[in-house]
């Protein structure tokens, strides 16, 4: 038995306090669904998970860079081929920019194929005097404010599995069937992005890549090599519903180790990272790469205890700390954390989530984020790492391939009063394709320097 699985079983989390879990009205119905889930095939495989961990180990030392992005909360109704393709397309575009302009291998990871549950600040929500359970994501209940819709239904976990399987099936076809080929780097430029300043910058870079590929073919290097014709995309989501995660946790027949086969990487949110909590207990025993979100109110001793519990062997690639401090607090909050981790010699992938702590409500009533705040937090993230002699290893975005108007600013300078024109999120505001591409060019400049 490995160190991380000492005194651990996949159900030992039940002996700990589990926050953010649904109040299921029918426990027997839950057990029937979980039994069904436990018998279904894994969504991802242990070999893929080990490959990801090896790549993340390179991000620890600065020899690779993690790009993690996707929807705040996936909706079942949005699991369609066009939506999946558009999200993938933007991730591929961002990765190409970071790789070519930044000069560093990029680990592509989607918040996709499982991000169907969301934490809430309260179990109940009141509207016009009516109190109902809070919406906890499509894997638990529905967003409509009726008793029937808001009553948690365990069958949605089974639907979530099926939606994740469908998404993964399409992603594998796209990334291995030629759609992800670098020969298509110009074709990825969407129409509305192509007409933007960022789209034109991308198009110039794409032409340079195409010329490089033609040169390689001219001297006899085939463009059909996997490095050019295929790409790797990994999946991730917040491991919120522990019953679902347990049901998808399996023993690898090769190593005998336990893996959570619902995604390649799982993360623990800011609300559920208690050192003595059920989420930490569960994830300490699976061999997946693990992420932990950290907000500005962290206590350094708690973070050190979390690191000791989740990565006792100090294995590179095992642990990613995702800081979500906000523009106003990042400089003060990040430096002491980096300093202490460097002193202890921790092997950590440091990633910046510049989205969650920069949210505000516009005059129109829409929840939004300003592009300049997002970019400024990323810049401060890099500069703080440079000053402390540590490695900025990745970024974590909420973004979409659709032409939404959810975050203000960017090259087209979306204004507060323009948010309503195409505000589609059911959760948090996301960067659109143009804004995502713009931030990728800015990050590439920082990686290169």
N, C-alpha and C positions, 0 to 999 in steps of 0.2 A: 504493500500500500504506500502511495506517495505521501509526502509530507502534507500536502494541501488537503488530502482526504483522510487524515487522521481523525478518528472519532466522528466521522461524517457519513451520513447516508443521504440519498436524494430527498428523503422526507424528514431529516433531522431539523429542518427549518421550522417545523410545526411546534417545536419546543420553545420557540422564540416569539416575540411580539412582531406580528406582520401588519404593517401599516398599509393603507391605500388598497385594501382588498375589498371586493364587492360584498354586499350583504345579500347573498343568494337566498331567495325565499324557500327553495325546495332542495335541501341537501342531498336527497336521494337522486334527484335529476342531475345534480352536479357530478355525483359519483359515476352515474351511467355515462355521462359525456367524457369524463376523465379516463374511464376504462376503455372507451372507444379510441380516444386519442393515444393512449398508451400502446395500442395494438397497430397503429398506423405507421407507415414508413417514416424515417427521419427526413426532415426538410433539407438539411445540409449534412455533410459527412466529415468524419473525424480527420481524414487526410487533408481536406480543404482547410479545416480549422488549423491544423498544424502548419500548413503552408502560410496562412495569414500570420501566425505567430512569428514565423521566421522573418517575414517581411517587416513586421512591426519592430522586431529586434534591430533592424537597420535604421528605423526612425529614431530609436533611442540615441544612436550615435551621430545622427544627421546625415546618414547615407541613403535615406529615403524620406518621403514626406507623406503624411496621412491626409487624404481629402475625404471627409465624411459629410454626406449631405442628403437631404430628402425632406419629405413632408413632416410637419409638426406631428400630425396624427393622421394616419391613413384612414380613409373612409371606404367602406365596401363599395359604395356606388361609384367611386372613382377608380376602382381596379379594372381599368380597360386597357386594351392594347395601345391606343394612342397616348394615354396619360403615362403609361409605363415607358413607352418609347421616348417621349419628350423629356421625362426626368433623366433617363439614361443618357440621352443625347447631350444634355447640358453638363452632366457629370463628366462625360467623355471630353467635351470641349474644354471644360475647366482643367481636366487632367492633362490634356495636350498642351495647354498654355503653360501650366506649371512645369511640365517635363521639358518642353522645348525652350521656352523663354527663361525658366528657372534653372534648367540644367540639372534636374534631380529626378530619380525614379519616383513615381507617385503611386501610392496604395489607394485604390478606388473602393470606397465603401458607401453603400447606400443606407439611409434610414428608410428601409423598404422591406416588404415581404414579412411584416410582423409588427409594425408600429401602430397597432390597433387599439392600444389601451393608453389612458392618460391619467396622471395623478390629479387630485383636486384638493382645494384648500378646505372643503367641508363635505360631509356625506350628503347633506341636504341643501336644496336650493329653493328659495321662495320668490315667486312672481305673482304680483297682484293678490297677495294674501294666501296663495296656494303653495303648499310645501310638498316637494317631490324629491326623490333621489337625484343627486347630481349626475350629469352625463359623464361617464367614465370611458368613453371610446366605444367604437362599434363592436368590439369584442365582448362588451358587457351589456350595454343598453343602447337606446337610440336617442338622438338629440332633441326630438320633438317634445314639447313640454306637456305631455299627457301621462297619466298614471300607467297606462299600458306600455307606452314607449320607454318610460324611465325605469320600469321594473327590470332588474337584472335578469338576463336569460342565459343560462349556461350553454345553450345550443349555439350561441354566437361564438363561443370559443371554437367549436367545431367548424363553423363557417369561416372563422379567421384562419384556421389551419388550411382549409381548402383555398381560400383567397391567396394565402402566402405561397401555397404549392403552385397555383396558376401563375402567380407573378414570377416565381423562380424559374418555372418552365420557360416563360417568355424571355426572361433575362439571359438564361443559358443559351437559348437559340440565337438571340441578338449578339451576344459577346463571342460566341464560338462559331457562328454561322456566316461571318463576313461583315455583318453590320458594324461591328466594332473595329474593322480593319482600318489602319492608318491611310489606306488608299481612299477611304471615304471621308477623310478629314475635312474636305471642302463641302461635301454634301451635308455634313452635320449642321452647317450654318443655317439656322431657321430664317424664314422670310423676314419676320419682324426684327430679328437681331441683325440680319445682313444689312438692313437699311440704317443701322445705328452706327455711331462712332466706334463702339466696341466691336461691332460686327465687321466693320471695314478693317480694323486692326487685326482681328482674327483671320480675315480672308487673306491678308498679306502674309501672315505667318503660315497659313495653310498651304499657300502656293509654294513657299520655301520648303515645307515638308514634302510636298508632292515632287518638287524638283530633286530633293535628296533621294527619294525613293526611286525615281527614274534613273538617277545616276547609279544607284546600287544595282538596279536591274541591268544597266548597260555593262557594268563590269562583272556581271555573272552571279550576283547575289539575288536569289529568288525573293520576290515580294510575297510568296506564299508561306514563308517561314512563320511559325506561330507568333513570334515577337511582333510581326507587322500585321498579320492577318487575323489575329485573335486578341482578346484582352481579358483580364481577370477583373471581376467585380464581386466584392464580398457584401454580405448583408449584415445588418445590425438593428437592434431595437432595445428600448428600455425593458429590462426584465421585471415587469411590474406584477403581472398575475402569476404568482408563484405556483399555483396548482397547474396552470397550463405549462409553465416551464418544466416542472417536475415530470409531467406526462411525456414531454418530448426529450427527456434526458435518458441517454442510453450508454451501455458499456461498449467500448470499441473492441471489436473482436481481435484486433492485432496487438494492442497494448494492454488491454484490460482496464484502461482508464475510463472515467465517466466524462461524457461530453453532453452539453445542452445542444441538441440538434435542431433547435428552432431557428438558430441564426449562427453565423460565424463568430460574431462578437456581441456580447451583451453588456449593457451598462446599468449602473445603479444611480438613481436620481438623487438630487439634493435632498428631497423629502424622505428618502428611504435608506440613507447611508449610515444609519445608527450602528455603532460598533457592535452592540449587543442585539441587533435587530435580525429579523428573519431573512431579509434580502442578502445581507452580508454573509450570514450562515450558509444560505443555499449556494451562492456563487463562489464561495471559497473552495468548494469541493469539485466544481467542474473545471475541465482543463482548457476551456475557451479563453481567448484574450478577454479581459474584463476592463470596462471603463468605469470611472467614478466621477460624477459631476460635483464640482466644489464651488460654492458661493462665497461671498466676501465675509460672511459671519463664521467661517470655519475656525476651529481651534487646532493649533498645530499638533498637540499631543494626540488628538483624535485621528488626524490624518496619518500620523506615524503608526498608530495602532492599526488603522485600516490597512496600511501598506504591509505591516507585519502579518496580518491575518490573510490577506488576499494574495500576497506574493512572498511567502516565507523564505523561498529559495533565491529571492532577488533575480528571478529569471527574466532576461530581456525579452520584451514583446508580450509578456503576460499582462502588464498593468498600464493602462492609459489614464492619466489624470486630466479631466476636461474642465478647465477653469471657466467660470461664467460670472465674472466680477462686475461687468459694466464699465463704461468709459470713465466714470467719475471715481471708481474705487480700484481699478486694476493696478495702478502703479503702487499704491500703498499696500494692497493685499498680496500681490504676486511676489514681490522681492523677498520677503521673509520666508515664504514657502519654498522658493527655489534655493535659497541659501541653506536652509536646513536639509533639504533633500540632497543637495550637493555634498554637504558635510557628511551625511550618513552614507553616501555612495549608492543611493538607490538607482536602479535601472528602470527608468520611467519614460514613457512617451508623453510629452507635454503637448496638449492640444488646447486650442482656444475656441470657446463657444462665444462669439460676440453678439449673439442674438438675444438670449433670454433676459439679461439684466439691462437691456437698452429699450425696453418696451414702454410706450406711453400711450395715452388716449388722446386722439386728435379732437378738435372742436366738433367734428362731425359725429363723434361718438365711436369711431372705429379705433380698435387697438392697432397700433402701428409701431414701426421702428424706422429711424432715420439712417439712410445709407452712410452718411458721413460719420455718425457715431459708431456704426459697425466697423467701418474701415479704420477709424481712429483707435478703437480698442485692439484690433489686430496689429496695428503699427506699434502700439505701446507694448503689446505682448512680445513682439520680436525684439524691440529695443531693450526691454527689461531683461530678456534672456541674454542678449549680447552683453549687457553691462554686468550680469552675474556670471558669465562664462558657462551658461547652460544652453541646451539645444531646443529651439522651438520646433516641435516635431509634427504639428498638424493643425488643422482647422475643422470646425464642426458647424455646419450651416443648416438652417431650415430654408429650403429653396424648392422651386418647382420649375418645370419646363414650360409652363403656361404663361401667357402674357398678362399676368395679374397686376393689379395696382394695390399692393398691400403694405409695402415699405416706401417711405417718402425718399426723395433725392435720387441720386444716380445721374447718369449722363443725360437722361431726358427730364431730370428734375421734377419727379412726381410731387405734386403739392398736396397738402392736407385735404383741400377741397376736391381733389381728383381721386381720392381713395375709393369712393363709391362706384366709380366707373366700371371696375372689374375686380371687386373685392370678393374672393371666393372661399377663403379659408373658413373652416368650422372651428378652428383652434387658434393658433398663433399666426401672425403675419409672416409671409415668406418672401425672400428675394425672388424676383422673376429672372428669366433667362438672361436678359441684358445686364441686369445688376450683378448676377452671378459671374458672368464673363468679365465684367469690369473689375470686380474684386479679385478675380483670378490673375489678371494682368498686374494688379498692384502687389499681390502676394509674390508673384514671380520675381518682380524687381527686388523684393526683400530677400527672397531665397538666394537669388544670384549674388547679392552683396554680402 
